[in-house]
Amino acid sequence: MTLALPACAQGPESPKARAANDADPALWVVKDKDTTIYLFGTIHVLKPGMTWFDEAVKTAFDRSQQVVLELVMPDPAKMQSLVMATGVSPSGPTLTEQLPAPKRAAYAKAVSDLGLPANAFDRFKPWLAATNLSIAPLSKLGYDSANGPEQVITAAAKAAGKPVIGLETAEQQLGYFGSLSQQAQIAFLSSTIDELPKLETTMATMVDEWARGDPEALAKDMNDSLKDSPEVAKVLLIDRNKHWANWVAERMKTPGTVFVAVGAGHLAGTDSVQAQLAKLGVTAQRVKY
């Protein structure tokens, strides 16, 4: 759960100028005389060994009294219960039957490639199958949420005694997926199936764009696929960006320093959180480092 602009932007380094494991991801700041809010874009899963929680990012974190994530994960048992309640259909046509016939073989192969029976997701709603198929293969490629910024930042906040809150609840996030029309869910799953063969290359490219601080390239790779489904783009990206921008604008009324970390796709492109803030008269500036 994913699926950025302006001023003072420092041009991204060339990959050759950057050590292979050194990342300098983009960071923005919104501030007035007594309030500072940092906006940091994350990649939810990373391979081990990449250094990014340093320099300007660590400085911003250290200065902040509060940490804000997209979601503070509930305990696994509760999350599993919520997923089962919202993402599983105990009766009715199977997911295989709901898919367009030309997609069924590729879908069965994608599930089997995870080491599961081809019908393992057949009681899943299309959105849940799509999210599983887009995330599960990444572990085989060496990506792990334990290396991702959310878990690293959460652990650092706990160690430093900083409160951590979520912009959304698990119920809200799952509700966004569940609110998608059947047509949009099938399109979401079909798109996921189409993209699986190039997942390794796509993910490596996105991580490199994130690591070198190139949000516009990242937006193109992360968010352009959503243009094929305006409903998915509106529900999962644009509307959420608007909500978060409103949260930031409201939070600016309270003094203090806040570190906000959300998926990098939300801080890039023409509908980014920063673009929504600009419509509210709030300017986000890129932090140079």
C-alpha positions as CSV (number, residue, x, y, z in Angstrom):
1,M,0.0,0.0,0.0
2,T,0.9,2.5,-2.4
3,L,0.6,3.0,-4.7
4,A,5.8,15.7,-5.0
5,L,7.2,18.5,-6.3
6,P,8.6,21.8,-6.0
7,A,11.2,24.2,-5.3
8,C,14.7,24.2,-3.9
9,A,15.2,20.8,-5.5
10,Q,18.7,19.6,-5.8
11,G,19.4,17.7,-9.0
12,P,19.7,14.0,-8.4
13,E,23.2,12.5,-8.3
14,S,24.3,10.2,-11.0
15,P,24.4,6.6,-9.9
16,K,28.2,6.6,-10.4
17,A,28.6,9.4,-7.9
18,R,26.8,7.5,-5.2
19,A,28.1,4.5,-3.3
20,A,26.1,1.4,-4.2
21,N,24.5,1.1,-0.8
22,D,24.2,4.8,0.0
23,A,20.8,6.3,-0.5
24,D,19.8,10.0,-0.4
25,P,16.0,9.9,-0.8
26,A,14.0,13.0,-1.2
27,L,12.9,15.0,1.8
28,W,10.6,18.1,1.9
29,V,9.8,20.6,4.7
30,V,6.7,22.8,5.4
31,K,7.3,25.4,8.0
32,D,6.2,28.7,9.5
33,K,7.5,30.6,12.6
34,D,6.6,27.9,15.1
35,T,5.8,24.7,13.2
36,T,7.9,22.5,11.0
37,I,6.6,19.4,9.2
38,Y,9.0,17.2,7.3
39,L,7.7,15.0,4.5
40,F,9.7,11.9,3.7
41,G,8.8,9.4,1.0
42,T,9.4,5.7,1.7
43,I,9.8,2.4,-0.1
44,H,8.0,0.0,2.0
45,V,10.4,-2.9,1.5
46,L,14.1,-2.8,0.9
47,K,17.0,-5.2,0.7
48,P,19.4,-5.2,3.6
49,G,22.5,-3.0,3.6
50,M,21.2,0.2,2.2
51,T,22.0,3.3,4.2
52,W,19.4,6.0,4.1
53,F,18.6,6.9,7.8
54,D,21.4,9.4,8.0
55,E,22.3,12.9,6.9
56,A,19.3,15.2,6.4
57,V,16.7,12.4,7.0
58,K,18.1,11.5,10.4
59,T,18.6,15.2,11.3
60,A,14.9,15.9,10.5
61,F,13.9,12.8,12.5
62,D,16.0,13.9,15.5
63,R,14.5,17.4,15.5
64,S,11.0,16.1,15.5
65,Q,8.9,15.5,18.6
66,Q,6.3,13.3,16.8
67,V,6.4,10.7,14.0
68,V,3.5,10.2,11.6
69,L,3.1,7.2,9.3
70,E,0.5,6.2,6.8
71,L,-0.6,3.5,9.3
72,V,0.5,2.2,12.7
73,M,0.1,-1.6,12.1
74,P,-2.2,-3.4,14.6
75,D,-1.1,-6.7,16.0
76,P,-0.9,-9.4,13.3
77,A,-3.9,-11.3,14.7
78,K,-6.1,-8.3,14.5
79,M,-4.8,-7.4,11.0
80,Q,-5.5,-10.9,9.8
81,S,-9.0,-10.8,11.2
82,L,-9.7,-7.5,9.4
83,V,-8.3,-8.8,6.1
84,M,-10.4,-11.9,6.4
85,A,-13.5,-9.8,7.2
86,T,-13.0,-7.4,4.3
87,G,-11.1,-9.2,1.6
88,V,-12.6,-12.7,1.5
89,S,-15.8,-13.9,-0.2
90,P,-16.9,-17.2,1.3
91,S,-19.5,-17.8,-1.5
92,G,-20.2,-16.8,-5.0
93,P,-18.1,-17.1,-8.2
94,T,-14.4,-17.9,-7.6
95,L,-11.8,-15.4,-8.4
96,T,-10.7,-17.5,-11.3
97,E,-14.2,-17.4,-12.7
98,Q,-14.4,-13.7,-12.3
99,L,-11.2,-13.0,-14.3
100,P,-11.3,-12.5,-18.0
101,A,-10.5,-15.8,-19.7
102,P,-7.3,-14.6,-21.3
103,K,-5.9,-13.7,-17.8
104,R,-6.6,-17.0,-16.0
105,A,-3.6,-19.0,-17.1
106,A,-1.2,-16.1,-16.1
107,Y,-3.1,-15.7,-12.8
108,A,-2.8,-19.4,-12.0
109,K,0.9,-19.3,-12.8
110,A,1.5,-16.3,-10.6
111,V,-0.1,-18.0,-7.6
112,S,1.7,-21.3,-8.3
113,D,5.0,-19.4,-8.5
114,L,4.5,-18.4,-4.8
115,G,4.5,-22.2,-4.0
116,L,0.8,-22.2,-3.5
117,P,-2.0,-24.2,-5.2
118,A,-3.3,-22.4,-8.2
119,N,-6.7,-21.9,-6.5
120,A,-5.2,-20.7,-3.2
121,F,-6.7,-17.1,-3.6
122,D,-10.0,-18.2,-5.2
123,R,-12.0,-16.9,-2.3
124,F,-10.1,-13.6,-2.2
125,K,-11.7,-10.5,-3.5
126,P,-9.7,-9.2,-6.5
127,W,-8.0,-6.4,-4.6
128,L,-6.7,-8.7,-2.0
129,A,-5.3,-11.1,-4.6
130,A,-3.7,-8.2,-6.4
131,T,-2.0,-6.9,-3.2
132,N,-0.7,-10.3,-2.3
133,L,0.6,-11.0,-5.8
134,S,2.4,-7.6,-5.9
135,I,4.0,-8.0,-2.4
136,A,4.7,-11.7,-1.9
137,P,7.2,-12.2,-4.7
138,L,9.4,-9.4,-3.4
139,S,10.5,-11.5,-0.4
140,K,11.9,-14.1,-2.9
141,L,13.9,-11.2,-4.4
142,G,15.5,-10.3,-1.1
143,Y,13.2,-7.4,-0.1
144,D,11.9,-7.2,3.4
145,S,9.7,-4.8,5.3
146,A,12.1,-5.2,8.2
147,N,14.6,-3.1,6.2
148,G,11.9,-0.7,5.1
149,P,11.8,2.9,6.4
150,E,8.5,2.4,8.3
151,Q,9.9,-0.3,10.6
152,V,13.3,1.4,11.0
153,I,11.6,4.7,11.8
154,T,9.2,3.1,14.2
155,A,12.0,1.4,16.1
156,A,14.0,4.6,16.3
157,A,11.0,6.5,17.5
158,K,10.3,3.9,20.2
159,A,14.0,4.1,21.3
160,A,13.9,7.9,21.4
161,G,10.5,8.0,23.2
162,K,8.8,9.8,20.3
163,P,5.0,9.2,19.9
164,V,4.0,7.5,16.6
165,I,0.6,8.0,15.1
166,G,-1.1,7.0,11.8
167,L,-2.8,9.1,9.2
168,E,-5.1,6.2,8.6
169,T,-6.3,3.1,10.5
170,A,-6.1,-0.4,9.2
171,E,-9.9,-0.4,8.8
172,Q,-9.7,2.7,6.7
173,Q,-7.0,1.4,4.4
174,L,-8.7,-1.9,3.8
175,G,-12.0,0.0,3.3
176,Y,-10.4,2.0,0.5
177,F,-9.6,-1.2,-1.3
178,G,-13.0,-2.7,-0.5
179,S,-14.8,0.4,-1.8
180,L,-13.5,-0.2,-5.3
181,S,-16.0,-1.3,-7.9
182,Q,-15.8,-4.9,-9.1
183,Q,-14.7,-3.6,-12.5
184,A,-11.9,-1.6,-10.9
185,Q,-10.8,-4.5,-8.7
186,I,-10.5,-6.8,-11.7
187,A,-8.6,-4.1,-13.7
188,F,-6.3,-3.7,-10.7
189,L,-5.7,-7.5,-10.5
190,S,-5.2,-7.8,-14.3
191,S,-2.7,-5.0,-14.3
192,T,-0.8,-6.7,-11.4
193,I,-0.7,-9.9,-13.3
194,D,0.6,-8.2,-16.5
195,E,3.4,-6.5,-14.5
196,L,4.6,-9.5,-12.6
197,P,7.1,-10.8,-15.3
198,K,9.0,-7.5,-15.0
199,L,8.6,-7.0,-11.2
200,E,12.3,-7.6,-10.4
201,T,13.5,-5.0,-13.0
202,T,10.8,-2.5,-12.1
203,M,11.5,-2.8,-8.3
204,A,15.2,-2.4,-8.8
205,T,14.6,0.7,-10.9
206,M,12.2,2.3,-8.4
207,V,14.6,1.7,-5.5
208,D,17.4,3.3,-7.5
209,E,15.2,6.3,-8.3
210,W,14.2,6.6,-4.6
211,A,17.8,6.2,-3.5
212,R,19.1,8.9,-5.7
213,G,16.3,11.3,-4.8
214,D,14.5,11.5,-8.2
215,P,10.8,11.7,-7.3
216,E,9.6,12.5,-10.8
217,A,11.1,9.4,-12.3
218,L,9.7,7.4,-9.3
219,A,6.3,8.9,-9.8
220,K,6.3,7.8,-13.5
221,D,7.2,4.2,-12.6
222,M,5.0,4.0,-9.4
223,N,1.9,5.9,-10.5
224,D,1.6,5.8,-14.2
225,S,0.1,2.4,-14.2
226,L,-2.9,3.9,-12.3
227,K,-3.8,6.0,-15.3
228,D,-5.4,2.8,-16.8
229,S,-7.9,2.8,-13.9
230,P,-9.0,6.3,-12.9
231,E,-11.1,4.9,-10.1
232,V,-8.2,3.1,-8.5
233,A,-6.0,6.3,-8.9
234,K,-8.7,8.4,-7.3
235,V,-9.4,6.1,-4.4
236,L,-5.9,4.9,-3.6
237,L,-3.8,7.9,-4.5
238,I,-5.5,11.2,-5.2
239,D,-8.2,11.3,-2.5
240,R,-5.7,10.1,0.1
241,N,-3.2,12.7,-0.9
242,K,-5.9,15.4,-0.4
243,H,-6.8,14.0,3.0
244,W,-3.1,14.0,4.1
245,A,-2.5,17.5,2.7
246,N,-5.5,18.7,4.8
247,W,-4.0,17.0,7.8
248,V,-0.7,18.7,7.3
249,A,-2.3,22.1,6.8
250,E,-4.4,21.7,10.0
251,R,-1.3,20.4,11.9
252,M,0.5,23.6,10.9
253,K,-1.7,25.5,13.4
254,T,-0.1,23.7,16.3
255,P,3.5,24.5,17.2
256,G,6.2,21.8,17.1
257,T,8.2,19.7,14.7
258,V,6.8,16.6,13.0
259,F,8.3,13.9,10.9
260,V,5.8,12.5,8.4
261,A,6.8,9.3,6.4
262,V,4.5,8.0,3.7
263,G,4.9,6.0,0.5
264,A,7.1,7.9,-2.0
265,G,4.5,7.6,-4.7
266,H,2.3,10.0,-2.6
267,L,5.0,12.7,-2.7
268,A,5.6,12.6,-6.4
269,G,3.7,13.6,-9.6
270,T,1.0,16.1,-10.4
271,D,-1.4,15.0,-7.7
272,S,1.1,14.7,-4.9
273,V,0.6,15.7,-1.3
274,Q,2.8,18.8,-2.0
275,A,0.6,19.7,-5.0
276,Q,-2.5,19.4,-2.8
277,L,-0.8,21.5,-0.2
278,A,-0.1,24.2,-2.8
279,K,-3.8,24.4,-3.5
280,L,-4.3,25.1,0.2
281,G,-1.7,27.9,0.1
282,V,1.0,25.8,1.8
283,T,4.4,25.5,0.3
284,A,6.6,22.4,0.6
285,Q,10.3,22.9,-0.2
286,R,12.8,20.2,-1.1
287,V,15.5,19.9,1.5
288,K,18.9,20.1,0.0
289,Y,21.6,17.6,1.1
